[in-house]
């Protein structure tokens, strides 16, 4: 729950959730994203209740999570390939062009194969009780995400704000544990 609440906080901080301002708040005395933690706790309880009601539904949700994770791994190299592998900034380590293309295309192909395999039913013959409903759960997530994007996300989602100069110097926000970005501005103030 610690990791997922921090991820929820970060996504809300960047304007990617409904009610982002509420979920991006850091509790002043506890110095943690309490609202995001509450949301995560509620989601865990809901998924636990789904598991109690139907193991097929729970398996569909967890399988859809694995498929979504795989697809999220394929998106950056796919965009990179579609743009001709010319969009990355100068960096200290660059693969030779043929090796880079091969690595990107093999990674994308691997995700496609594993996604198809995860959608297959687990056993034959297929019945209503042993069917893999992963594709249904995944489709619901895609529909909700698309709706959310057009309703709110495209107007408010900013993406992570990166200080390229600080990263080049090896500085990372809040590494001192004081809730400050590069020794000045408070993280809680930055969100508000």
Buried (B, 14 or more C-beta within 10 A) or exposed (E): EEEBBBEBBBBBBBBBBEEBBEBBBBEEEEEBBBBBBBBBEEBEEEBEEBBEEEEBBBBBBBBBBBBBEBBEBBEEBBEBBEEEBEEEEEEEEEEEEEEBBEEBEEBBEEBBEBBEEBBEEEEEEEEEEEBBBBBBBBEEBEEEEEEBEEEBBEEEBEEEEEEEEEEEEEEEBEEEEEBBBBEEEBBBEBBE
